[in-house]
Amino acid sequence: MLQICTSITTTLRFLIALFLVSVLSPLPDTPGAASRELLAMLSRMEGATSLVVWKTQYSLTLFKGSSPVKTYRAVFGKGYGDGDKERSGDKRTPEGDFYICSMNNSKRFYKFLGLSYPGLKHAEQGLQRGVITPREYEEIEQAHRERRQPTWDTRLGGAIGIHGRMSEDPVVWANRQNWTDGCIALTNTDMDELFSIVSLGTPVTIIP
């Protein structure tokens, strides 16, 4: 029953995102003021904060409960065309259900929201393919039970997150150029805003 409910919720968010992505939110003229207004609006809305990333639409949508609030432009891993992430070094952005497991500033990527990849789905597939050991699978499974960062040191890879970049390049965003090693990249302005909204444990769903 829980799996059915989760599937329905994901499908609903997918359809809502489909409606919104044709009009992506522009960068605010005054990021500080816009962020304050957004935070005030979120405080008046019911439900938990979550993020839905839609790879084929190059977007990340902020939800409050079941309501989409704002959509940001995003780009992905250089292995974008090859589908879901399978192992370290494949340059793919993973797909599935995750949560934010770390939040920190980054010298290279401005700010970084670490995601709980490898997820249980990836760990199960990796175990079946012999990419990880049973012990590594157990460590990943326990980390997910405790809602903390899973190990990023197996052959499945890790250190996948949402981040900005130190030097903004308008060409990247205009041409939807996927340049990361598997992460989700936003503009630094958008990362400032998102960083002030989400928290450790915030759910993140990534769809193809």
GROMACS elastic network, one bead per residue, 0.5 to 0.9 nm:
[ bonds ]
;  ai    aj funct       b0    kb
    1     4     6  0.50972   500
    1     5     6  0.62997   500
    1     6     6  0.86342   500
    2     5     6  0.51541   500
    2     6     6  0.61126   500
    2     7     6  0.85490   500
    3     6     6  0.50615   500
    3     7     6  0.60982   500
    3     8     6  0.86390   500
    4     7     6  0.50777   500
    4     8     6  0.62168   500
    4     9     6  0.86470   500
    5     8     6  0.50928   500
    5     9     6  0.61534   500
    5    10     6  0.86191   500
    6     9     6  0.50983   500
    6    10     6  0.61510   500
    6    11     6  0.85542   500
    7    10     6  0.51658   500
    7    11     6  0.61150   500
    7    12     6  0.85783   500
    8    11     6  0.51003   500
    8    12     6  0.61222   500
    8    13     6  0.86621   500
    9    12     6  0.51151   500
    9    13     6  0.62718   500
    9    14     6  0.85889   500
    9    66     6  0.81786   500
   10    13     6  0.51699   500
   10    14     6  0.61208   500
   10    15     6  0.87522   500
   10    52     6  0.88614   500
   10   205     6  0.78381   500
   11    15     6  0.62866   500
   11    16     6  0.86602   500
   12    15     6  0.52361   500
   12    16     6  0.62268   500
   12    17     6  0.85532   500
   12    66     6  0.80688   500
   13    16     6  0.50902   500
   13    17     6  0.59949   500
   13    18     6  0.84660   500
   13    52     6  0.73808   500
   13    63     6  0.85675   500
   13    66     6  0.70787   500
   13    67     6  0.83909   500
   13    68     6  0.80176   500
   14    17     6  0.51579   500
   14    18     6  0.61698   500
   14    19     6  0.88656   500
   14    52     6  0.79058   500
   14    54     6  0.80929   500
   14   207     6  0.80046   500
   15    19     6  0.65275   500
   15    20     6  0.89388   500
   16    19     6  0.52096   500
   16    20     6  0.65449   500
   16    21     6  0.89082   500
   16    66     6  0.88865   500
   16    67     6  0.81828   500
   16    68     6  0.70728   500
   17    20     6  0.50779   500
   17    21     6  0.59900   500
   17    52     6  0.78825   500
   17    53     6  0.89465   500
   17    54     6  0.79472   500
   17    59     6  0.88466   500
   17    60     6  0.88847   500
   17    61     6  0.69409   500
   17    68     6  0.72527   500
   17    71     6  0.83472   500
   18    21     6  0.57303   500
   18    22     6  0.77283   500
   18    54     6  0.88657   500
   18    57     6  0.85141   500
   19    22     6  0.69587   500
   19    23     6  0.87280   500
   20    23     6  0.59305   500
   20    24     6  0.71688   500
   20    61     6  0.86411   500
   20    68     6  0.81170   500
   20    70     6  0.86155   500
   20    71     6  0.74139   500
   21    24     6  0.55544   500
   21    25     6  0.88390   500
   21    57     6  0.69228   500
   21    58     6  0.87004   500
   21    59     6  0.69499   500
   21    60     6  0.89463   500
   21    61     6  0.83955   500
   21    71     6  0.68763   500
   21    72     6  0.88002   500
   22    57     6  0.87476   500
   23    26     6  0.87264   500
   23    71     6  0.81688   500
   24    59     6  0.78967   500
   24    70     6  0.78537   500
   24    71     6  0.54250   500
   24    72     6  0.61044   500
   24    73     6  0.67902   500
   25    28     6  0.84964   500
   25    70     6  0.64006   500
   25    71     6  0.55200   500
   25    72     6  0.59455   500
   25    73     6  0.79126   500
   26    29     6  0.88699   500
   26    71     6  0.88978   500
   26    72     6  0.78865   500
   26    73     6  0.88008   500
   27    30     6  0.86675   500
   27    31     6  0.77864   500
   27    72     6  0.86334   500
   27   189     6  0.73827   500
   27   190     6  0.73655   500
   28    31     6  0.52718   500
   28    32     6  0.86888   500
   28    33     6  0.85805   500
   28    34     6  0.62174   500
   28    35     6  0.85807   500
   28   189     6  0.84284   500
   28   190     6  0.89403   500
   29    33     6  0.88243   500
   29    34     6  0.79595   500
   30    33     6  0.56735   500
   30    34     6  0.61598   500
   30    35     6  0.85820   500
   31    34     6  0.51324   500
   31    35     6  0.59187   500
   31    36     6  0.85552   500
   31   189     6  0.70063   500
   31   190     6  0.85183   500
   31   192     6  0.82679   500
   31   193     6  0.74287   500
   32    35     6  0.52310   500
   32    36     6  0.63229   500
   32    37     6  0.88136   500
   32   193     6  0.81963   500
   33    36     6  0.51316   500
   33    37     6  0.63348   500
   33    38     6  0.86577   500
   34    37     6  0.51394   500
   34    38     6  0.61698   500
   34    39     6  0.86178   500
   34   193     6  0.86191   500
   35    39     6  0.60400   500
   35    40     6  0.84954   500
   35   192     6  0.87458   500
   35   193     6  0.58628   500
   35   194     6  0.88343   500
   35   196     6  0.80648   500
   35   197     6  0.88011   500
   36    39     6  0.50961   500
   36    40     6  0.61428   500
   36    41     6  0.86186   500
   37    40     6  0.50984   500
   37    41     6  0.62159   500
   37    42     6  0.86413   500
   38    41     6  0.50912   500
   38    42     6  0.61389   500
   38    43     6  0.86004   500
   38    69     6  0.87428   500
   38   193     6  0.88741   500
   38   197     6  0.89006   500
   39    42     6  0.50529   500
   39    43     6  0.61593   500
   39    44     6  0.88419   500
   39   196     6  0.83667   500
   39   197     6  0.70643   500
   40    43     6  0.51584   500
   40    44     6  0.66725   500
   41    44     6  0.53300   500
   41    45     6  0.66816   500
   42    45     6  0.51770   500
   42    46     6  0.80447   500
   42    49     6  0.86419   500
   42    64     6  0.69504   500
   42    69     6  0.82467   500
   42   197     6  0.88157   500
   43    46     6  0.78420   500
   45    64     6  0.67850   500
   45    65     6  0.79303   500
   45    67     6  0.88576   500
   46    64     6  0.68423   500
   46    65     6  0.61856   500
   47    63     6  0.89648   500
   47    64     6  0.56062   500
   47    66     6  0.74450   500
   47    67     6  0.87724   500
   48    63     6  0.79867   500
   48    64     6  0.55171   500
   48    65     6  0.50106   500
   48    66     6  0.86026   500
   48   202     6  0.82600   500
   49    62     6  0.73099   500
   49    63     6  0.56836   500
   49    65     6  0.62917   500
   49   197     6  0.82148   500
   49   198     6  0.70046   500
   49   199     6  0.88816   500
   49   202     6  0.65068   500
   49   203     6  0.75907   500
   50    61     6  0.84986   500
   50    62     6  0.61290   500
   50    63     6  0.51560   500
   50    64     6  0.64564   500
   50    65     6  0.75268   500
   50    99     6  0.88574   500
   50   198     6  0.78548   500
   50   202     6  0.57017   500
   50   203     6  0.50108   500
   50   204     6  0.59899   500
   50   205     6  0.81373   500
   51    60     6  0.67743   500
   51    61     6  0.56824   500
   51    63     6  0.59010   500
   51    64     6  0.88141   500
   51   198     6  0.88658   500
   51   202     6  0.76638   500
   51   203     6  0.63248   500
   51   205     6  0.62978   500
   51   206     6  0.84341   500
   52    59     6  0.83249   500
   52    60     6  0.57129   500
   52    61     6  0.51896   500
   52    62     6  0.66590   500
   52    63     6  0.75225   500
   52   203     6  0.85055   500
   52   204     6  0.58071   500
   52   206     6  0.59296   500
   52   207     6  0.75991   500
   53    57     6  0.86984   500
   53    58     6  0.78789   500
   53    59     6  0.58443   500
   53    61     6  0.63050   500
   53    62     6  0.89085   500
   53    74     6  0.83608   500
   53   184     6  0.86254   500
   53   204     6  0.74113   500
   53   205     6  0.60831   500
   53   207     6  0.61524   500
   53   208     6  0.85002   500
   54    57     6  0.55487   500
   54    58     6  0.61085   500
   54    59     6  0.53696   500
   54    60     6  0.63066   500
   54    61     6  0.81418   500
   54    74     6  0.88551   500
   54   205     6  0.85121   500
   54   206     6  0.60836   500
   54   207     6  0.50912   500
   54   208     6  0.60640   500
   55    58     6  0.50310   500
   55    59     6  0.65862   500
   55    60     6  0.84416   500
   55    74     6  0.81926   500
   55    75     6  0.78608   500
   55    76     6  0.74126   500
   55    80     6  0.82501   500
   55    93     6  0.85559   500
   55    95     6  0.89014   500
   55   206     6  0.73282   500
   55   207     6  0.62690   500
   55   208     6  0.51023   500
   56    59     6  0.80156   500
   56   207     6  0.83525   500
   56   208     6  0.60196   500
   57    60     6  0.88024   500
   57    73     6  0.86646   500
   57    74     6  0.86291   500
   57   208     6  0.88267   500
   58    72     6  0.85197   500
   58    73     6  0.59357   500
   58    75     6  0.57453   500
   58    76     6  0.78362   500
   58   176     6  0.71513   500
   59    71     6  0.64680   500
   59    72     6  0.55848   500
   59    75     6  0.76829   500
   60    70     6  0.83955   500
   60    71     6  0.55573   500
   60    72     6  0.51274   500
   60    73     6  0.63962   500
   60    74     6  0.62591   500
   60   184     6  0.88783   500
   60   186     6  0.87252   500
   60   206     6  0.88350   500
   61    68     6  0.66548   500
   61    69     6  0.72273   500
   61    70     6  0.56586   500
   61    72     6  0.62220   500
   61    73     6  0.88621   500
   62    67     6  0.86111   500
   62    68     6  0.59472   500
   62    69     6  0.55214   500
   62    70     6  0.52916   500
   62    71     6  0.62341   500
   62    72     6  0.82086   500
   62   194     6  0.85414   500
   63    66     6  0.63994   500
   63    67     6  0.54287   500
   63    69     6  0.54035   500
   63    70     6  0.74011   500
   64    67     6  0.53509   500
   64    68     6  0.64621   500
   64    69     6  0.66999   500
   65    68     6  0.81290   500
   68    71     6  0.79286   500
   72   186     6  0.74623   500
   72   187     6  0.88498   500
   72   190     6  0.71886   500
   73   173     6  0.75385   500
   73   176     6  0.88080   500
   73   185     6  0.86360   500
   73   186     6  0.64741   500
   73   187     6  0.79893   500
   73   190     6  0.87481   500
   74   173     6  0.76909   500
   74   176     6  0.78838   500
   74   178     6  0.89518   500
   74   184     6  0.64280   500
   74   185     6  0.55245   500
   74   186     6  0.50429   500
   74   187     6  0.79402   500
   75   172     6  0.82208   500
   75   173     6  0.74153   500
   75   176     6  0.61235   500
   75   177     6  0.65595   500
   75   178     6  0.52076   500
   75   179     6  0.74001   500
   75   180     6  0.78928   500
   75   183     6  0.83915   500
   75   184     6  0.58770   500
   75   185     6  0.52892   500
   75   186     6  0.68863   500
   76    79     6  0.82746   500
   76    80     6  0.65171   500
   76    91     6  0.89669   500
   76    92     6  0.77712   500
   76    93     6  0.62015   500
   76   176     6  0.87770   500
   76   177     6  0.80213   500
   76   179     6  0.65599   500
   76   180     6  0.58455   500
   76   181     6  0.79244   500
   76   182     6  0.61116   500
   76   183     6  0.58351   500
   76   185     6  0.62661   500
   77    80     6  0.53444   500
   77    90     6  0.88955   500
   77    91     6  0.52708   500
   77    92     6  0.50324   500
   77    93     6  0.53001   500
   77   178     6  0.54640   500
   77   179     6  0.58163   500
   77   183     6  0.58138   500
   77   184     6  0.71511   500
   77   185     6  0.87672   500
   78    81     6  0.79913   500
   78    90     6  0.85584   500
   78    91     6  0.53782   500
   78    92     6  0.65330   500
   78    93     6  0.84366   500
   78   177     6  0.84439   500
   78   178     6  0.51639   500
   78   179     6  0.52038   500
   78   180     6  0.57928   500
   78   181     6  0.61187   500
   78   182     6  0.68499   500
   79    82     6  0.56398   500
   79    83     6  0.75914   500
   79    85     6  0.85970   500
   79    90     6  0.63424   500
   79    93     6  0.74125   500
   79   178     6  0.81609   500
   79   179     6  0.89657   500
   79   180     6  0.87634   500
   79   181     6  0.77598   500
   79   182     6  0.72960   500
   80    83     6  0.61363   500
   80    84     6  0.82123   500
   80    91     6  0.74346   500
   80    92     6  0.54165   500
   80    93     6  0.65714   500
   80   178     6  0.71254   500
   80   182     6  0.80230   500
   81    92     6  0.81078   500
   82    85     6  0.82743   500
   82    90     6  0.87559   500
   82    92     6  0.69748   500
   83    86     6  0.89380   500
   83    92     6  0.67902   500
   83    93     6  0.77493   500
   83    94     6  0.79433   500
   83    95     6  0.82084   500
   83   208     6  0.73968   500
   84    92     6  0.62910   500
   84    93     6  0.63618   500
   84    95     6  0.54755   500
   84    96     6  0.87138   500
   84   208     6  0.79073   500
   85    88     6  0.82607   500
   85    90     6  0.69101   500
   85    91     6  0.76071   500
   85    93     6  0.56800   500
   85    95     6  0.71303   500
   85   122     6  0.81200   500
   85   156     6  0.82855   500
   85   157     6  0.89221   500
   85   182     6  0.79384   500
   86    90     6  0.71947   500
   86    92     6  0.78440   500
   86    94     6  0.78538   500
   86   122     6  0.70668   500
   86   125     6  0.83830   500
   86   126     6  0.75251   500
   86   156     6  0.62785   500
   86   157     6  0.83447   500
   87    90     6  0.60816   500
   87    91     6  0.87921   500
   87    92     6  0.86606   500
   87   122     6  0.89431   500
   87   126     6  0.80993   500
   87   131     6  0.78290   500
   87   154     6  0.86550   500
   87   155     6  0.57678   500
   87   157     6  0.55470   500
   87   158     6  0.88112   500
   88    91     6  0.77146   500
   88   154     6  0.78695   500
   88   155     6  0.54189   500
   88   156     6  0.50001   500
   88   158     6  0.71498   500
   89    92     6  0.81287   500
   89   155     6  0.88124   500
   89   156     6  0.87112   500
   89   157     6  0.71499   500
   89   181     6  0.75299   500
   89   182     6  0.86442   500
   90    93     6  0.89345   500
   90   157     6  0.89296   500
   90   181     6  0.78664   500
   90   182     6  0.79221   500
   91   180     6  0.72698   500
   91   183     6  0.84763   500
   92   180     6  0.87143   500
   92   181     6  0.68765   500
   92   183     6  0.80182   500
   93   160     6  0.78598   500
   93   180     6  0.87476   500
   93   181     6  0.78702   500
   93   183     6  0.58795   500
   93   184     6  0.72571   500
   93   206     6  0.86704   500
   94   117     6  0.75950   500
   94   118     6  0.84030   500
   94   122     6  0.87513   500
   94   160     6  0.82930   500
   94   182     6  0.73010   500
   94   183     6  0.84183   500
   94   206     6  0.71891   500
   94   207     6  0.87279   500
   95    98     6  0.87695   500
   95   205     6  0.74650   500
   95   207     6  0.55706   500
   95   208     6  0.66593   500
   96   119     6  0.77543   500
   96   121     6  0.79051   500
   96   122     6  0.89422   500
   96   204     6  0.83561   500
   96   205     6  0.56931   500
   96   206     6  0.52025   500
   96   207     6  0.64317   500
   96   208     6  0.89304   500
   97   116     6  0.87463   500
   97   119     6  0.73730   500
   97   121     6  0.89583   500
   97   203     6  0.72822   500
   97   204     6  0.59907   500
   97   206     6  0.64785   500
   97   207     6  0.87680   500
   98   101     6  0.88456   500
   98   115     6  0.62623   500
   98   116     6  0.53321   500
   98   117     6  0.68390   500
   98   118     6  0.86780   500
   98   119     6  0.65555   500
   98   201     6  0.88685   500
   98   202     6  0.85557   500
   98   203     6  0.58824   500
   98   204     6  0.50314   500
   98   205     6  0.60948   500
   98   206     6  0.79628   500
   99   114     6  0.84027   500
   99   115     6  0.57009   500
   99   116     6  0.55428   500
   99   117     6  0.86276   500
   99   147     6  0.79246   500
   99   148     6  0.88675   500
   99   200     6  0.75865   500
   99   201     6  0.52029   500
   99   202     6  0.53183   500
   99   204     6  0.51888   500
   99   205     6  0.81306   500
  100   103     6  0.76216   500
  100   113     6  0.62826   500
  100   114     6  0.56438   500
  100   116     6  0.63213   500
  100   148     6  0.86427   500
  100   149     6  0.84036   500
  100   161     6  0.82026   500
  100   198     6  0.83438   500
  100   199     6  0.70906   500
  100   200     6  0.51786   500
  100   201     6  0.50173   500
  100   202     6  0.53804   500
  100   203     6  0.65865   500
  100   204     6  0.70763   500
  101   113     6  0.74719   500
  101   114     6  0.54767   500
  101   115     6  0.55446   500
  101   116     6  0.57612   500
  101   147     6  0.73546   500
  101   148     6  0.55818   500
  101   149     6  0.50458   500
  101   150     6  0.83730   500
  101   199     6  0.87432   500
  101   200     6  0.55364   500
  101   201     6  0.61257   500
  101   202     6  0.83280   500
  102   112     6  0.78427   500
  102   113     6  0.57457   500
  102   115     6  0.71418   500
  102   116     6  0.86514   500
  102   148     6  0.83004   500
  102   149     6  0.70864   500
  102   161     6  0.88493   500
  102   199     6  0.86843   500
  102   200     6  0.63455   500
  102   201     6  0.87019   500
  103   111     6  0.77382   500
  103   112     6  0.58453   500
  103   114     6  0.62104   500
  103   195     6  0.81151   500
  103   199     6  0.78291   500
  103   200     6  0.71928   500
  104   110     6  0.89164   500
  104   111     6  0.59836   500
  104   112     6  0.54078   500
  104   113     6  0.67544   500
  104   114     6  0.83155   500
  105   109     6  0.79340   500
  105   110     6  0.58668   500
  105   112     6  0.59449   500
  105   113     6  0.88137   500
  106   109     6  0.51605   500
  106   111     6  0.50218   500
  106   112     6  0.61754   500
  106   163     6  0.85223   500
  106   164     6  0.89226   500
  106   165     6  0.88676   500
  106   166     6  0.88421   500
  107   110     6  0.57494   500
  107   111     6  0.80305   500
  107   165     6  0.88944   500
  107   166     6  0.74762   500
  108   111     6  0.85374   500
  108   164     6  0.87290   500
  108   165     6  0.65784   500
  108   166     6  0.60915   500
  109   112     6  0.68207   500
  109   163     6  0.58780   500
  109   164     6  0.50652   500
  109   166     6  0.55568   500
  109   167     6  0.87500   500
  109   185     6  0.87367   500
  109   188     6  0.85462   500
  110   163     6  0.69093   500
  110   164     6  0.54538   500
  110   165     6  0.53989   500
  110   166     6  0.54331   500
  110   188     6  0.68166   500
  110   191     6  0.82924   500
  111   162     6  0.81971   500
  111   163     6  0.54598   500
  111   164     6  0.60060   500
  111   165     6  0.79118   500
  111   188     6  0.77790   500
  111   191     6  0.67397   500
  111   192     6  0.78158   500
  111   195     6  0.78804   500
  112   161     6  0.64038   500
  112   162     6  0.57894   500
  112   164     6  0.72810   500
  112   191     6  0.83685   500
  112   195     6  0.86196   500
  113   160     6  0.85532   500
  113   161     6  0.52453   500
  113   162     6  0.50281   500
  113   163     6  0.63135   500
  113   195     6  0.78735   500
  113   200     6  0.87782   500
  114   117     6  0.84897   500
  114   149     6  0.81494   500
  114   159     6  0.65015   500
  114   160     6  0.60674   500
  114   162     6  0.65872   500
  114   163     6  0.85475   500
  115   118     6  0.85019   500
  115   149     6  0.77309   500
  115   158     6  0.86560   500
  115   159     6  0.74197   500
  115   160     6  0.57965   500
  115   162     6  0.75507   500
  115   204     6  0.79180   500
  116   119     6  0.60953   500
  116   143     6  0.88375   500
  116   144     6  0.77269   500
  116   147     6  0.84215   500
  116   148     6  0.75585   500
  116   149     6  0.57353   500
  116   150     6  0.61364   500
  116   151     6  0.89727   500
  116   158     6  0.84302   500
  116   159     6  0.86298   500
  116   160     6  0.78790   500
  116   161     6  0.84150   500
  117   120     6  0.83982   500
  117   122     6  0.79355   500
  117   123     6  0.89911   500
  117   149     6  0.82091   500
  117   150     6  0.69666   500
  117   151     6  0.85528   500
  117   152     6  0.77368   500
  117   156     6  0.87816   500
  117   157     6  0.81099   500
  117   158     6  0.60107   500
  117   159     6  0.75650   500
  117   160     6  0.64738   500
  117   161     6  0.85098   500
  118   121     6  0.78851   500
  118   122     6  0.56608   500
  118   123     6  0.61427   500
  118   140     6  0.73780   500
  118   150     6  0.68690   500
  118   151     6  0.78928   500
  118   152     6  0.75370   500
  118   156     6  0.67626   500
  118   157     6  0.72951   500
  118   158     6  0.64975   500
  118   160     6  0.87107   500
  119   122     6  0.52842   500
  119   123     6  0.61225   500
  119   124     6  0.86323   500
  119   140     6  0.76470   500
  119   141     6  0.82776   500
  119   144     6  0.76865   500
  119   150     6  0.81460   500
  120   124     6  0.60237   500
  120   125     6  0.85218   500
  120   137     6  0.84199   500
  120   140     6  0.72653   500
  120   141     6  0.63979   500
  120   144     6  0.75876   500
  121   124     6  0.52396   500
  121   125     6  0.62571   500
  121   126     6  0.84866   500
  122   125     6  0.51447   500
  122   126     6  0.58992   500
  122   127     6  0.84851   500
  122   156     6  0.77657   500
  123   127     6  0.60380   500
  123   128     6  0.85964   500
  123   131     6  0.88873   500
  123   132     6  0.75929   500
  123   136     6  0.84873   500
  123   137     6  0.58749   500
  123   140     6  0.71198   500
  123   141     6  0.79658   500
  123   156     6  0.77537   500
  124   127     6  0.51486   500
  124   128     6  0.62875   500
  124   129     6  0.87112   500
  124   137     6  0.72834   500
  125   128     6  0.51277   500
  125   129     6  0.62313   500
  125   130     6  0.85819   500
  125   131     6  0.84232   500
  126   129     6  0.51355   500
  126   130     6  0.60453   500
  126   132     6  0.56498   500
  126   133     6  0.84984   500
  126   137     6  0.83444   500
  126   155     6  0.86198   500
  126   156     6  0.69521   500
  127   130     6  0.50770   500
  127   131     6  0.59314   500
  127   132     6  0.51866   500
  127   133     6  0.62446   500
  127   134     6  0.66648   500
  127   136     6  0.86403   500
  127   137     6  0.67383   500
  128   131     6  0.76817   500
  128   132     6  0.84416   500
  129   132     6  0.79184   500
  130   133     6  0.67823   500
  131   154     6  0.82644   500
  131   155     6  0.61259   500
  131   156     6  0.68887   500
  132   135     6  0.81340   500
  132   136     6  0.60474   500
  132   137     6  0.67167   500
  132   154     6  0.66389   500
  132   155     6  0.64828   500
  132   156     6  0.72348   500
  133   136     6  0.51526   500
  133   137     6  0.62827   500
  133   138     6  0.87233   500
  134   138     6  0.62268   500
  134   139     6  0.87148   500
  135   138     6  0.50931   500
  135   139     6  0.63195   500
  135   140     6  0.87648   500
  136   139     6  0.50678   500
  136   140     6  0.62916   500
  136   141     6  0.85969   500
  136   151     6  0.81581   500
  136   154     6  0.74098   500
  137   140     6  0.51681   500
  137   141     6  0.60954   500
  137   142     6  0.85966   500
  138   141     6  0.50026   500
  138   142     6  0.60625   500
  138   143     6  0.85554   500
  139   142     6  0.52186   500
  139   143     6  0.62228   500
  139   144     6  0.87809   500
  139   150     6  0.72474   500
  139   151     6  0.72892   500
  140   143     6  0.51421   500
  140   144     6  0.63988   500
  140   145     6  0.87885   500
  140   149     6  0.85283   500
  140   150     6  0.50822   500
  140   151     6  0.63299   500
  141   144     6  0.52506   500
  141   145     6  0.63507   500
  141   146     6  0.88000   500
  141   150     6  0.79647   500
  142   145     6  0.50079   500
  142   146     6  0.62734   500
  142   147     6  0.85002   500
  142   148     6  0.87965   500
  142   150     6  0.81531   500
  143   146     6  0.51497   500
  143   147     6  0.59552   500
  143   148     6  0.52446   500
  143   149     6  0.61551   500
  143   150     6  0.50735   500
  143   151     6  0.79760   500
  144   148     6  0.62072   500
  144   149     6  0.75636   500
  144   150     6  0.68225   500
  145   148     6  0.79587   500
  146   149     6  0.88271   500
  147   150     6  0.86332   500
  147   200     6  0.89837   500
  147   201     6  0.68339   500
  148   200     6  0.87568   500
  148   201     6  0.80979   500
  149   152     6  0.82046   500
  150   158     6  0.84894   500
  151   154     6  0.69845   500
  151   157     6  0.88243   500
  151   158     6  0.73586   500
  152   155     6  0.86579   500
  152   156     6  0.79236   500
  152   157     6  0.57957   500
  152   159     6  0.59524   500
  152   160     6  0.86950   500
  153   156     6  0.78973   500
  153   157     6  0.63141   500
  153   158     6  0.66627   500
  153   159     6  0.88628   500
  154   157     6  0.56984   500
  154   158     6  0.76735   500
  155   158     6  0.86664   500
  157   160     6  0.82371   500
  158   161     6  0.88228   500
  159   183     6  0.82259   500
  160   181     6  0.84250   500
  160   182     6  0.63947   500
  160   183     6  0.50845   500
  160   184     6  0.79463   500
  161   182     6  0.81952   500
  161   183     6  0.51025   500
  161   184     6  0.61862   500
  161   185     6  0.83724   500
  162   183     6  0.59580   500
  162   185     6  0.57380   500
  162   186     6  0.73125   500
  162   191     6  0.82846   500
  163   183     6  0.73623   500
  163   184     6  0.63633   500
  163   185     6  0.50153   500
  163   186     6  0.61209   500
  163   187     6  0.81436   500
  163   188     6  0.78759   500
  163   191     6  0.66821   500
  164   167     6  0.89569   500
  164   168     6  0.85362   500
  164   184     6  0.84682   500
  164   185     6  0.53708   500
  164   186     6  0.50176   500
  164   187     6  0.52615   500
  164   189     6  0.82451   500
  164   190     6  0.80366   500
  164   191     6  0.60387   500
  164   192     6  0.88984   500
  165   168     6  0.63465   500
  165   169     6  0.88722   500
  165   185     6  0.75269   500
  165   186     6  0.77784   500
  165   187     6  0.69024   500
  165   188     6  0.62253   500
  166   188     6  0.75019   500
  167   188     6  0.88212   500
  168   172     6  0.85373   500
  168   187     6  0.70207   500
  168   188     6  0.75444   500
  169   172     6  0.56414   500
  169   173     6  0.72399   500
  169   187     6  0.89820   500
  170   173     6  0.54397   500
  170   174     6  0.61437   500
  170   175     6  0.86049   500
  171   174     6  0.51055   500
  171   175     6  0.59654   500
  171   176     6  0.81733   500
  171   177     6  0.78894   500
  172   175     6  0.55267   500
  172   176     6  0.58083   500
  172   178     6  0.76496   500
  172   179     6  0.81194   500
  173   176     6  0.51091   500
  173   177     6  0.66387   500
  173   186     6  0.87187   500
  173   187     6  0.83544   500
  174   177     6  0.78863   500
  175   178     6  0.89643   500
  178   181     6  0.89413   500
  178   185     6  0.87100   500
  179   182     6  0.84659   500
  179   185     6  0.86055   500
  180   183     6  0.56981   500
  180   184     6  0.73462   500
  180   185     6  0.72935   500
  185   188     6  0.89148   500
  185   191     6  0.88225   500
  186   189     6  0.81217   500
  186   190     6  0.62177   500
  186   191     6  0.63024   500
  187   190     6  0.52860   500
  187   191     6  0.62838   500
  187   192     6  0.87959   500
  188   192     6  0.62310   500
  188   193     6  0.87719   500
  189   192     6  0.52208   500
  189   193     6  0.66243   500
  189   194     6  0.88519   500
  190   193     6  0.51289   500
  190   194     6  0.61119   500
  190   195     6  0.84153   500
  191   194     6  0.50256   500
  191   195     6  0.57676   500
  191   196     6  0.85134   500
  192   195     6  0.52681   500
  192   196     6  0.65426   500
  193   196     6  0.54126   500
  193   197     6  0.67374   500
  194   197     6  0.51683   500
  194   198     6  0.62176   500
  195   198     6  0.58670   500
  195   199     6  0.77698   500
  196   199     6  0.81968   500
  198   201     6  0.85252   500
  198   202     6  0.61763   500
  199   202     6  0.56657   500
  200   203     6  0.89372   500
  201   204     6  0.89774   500
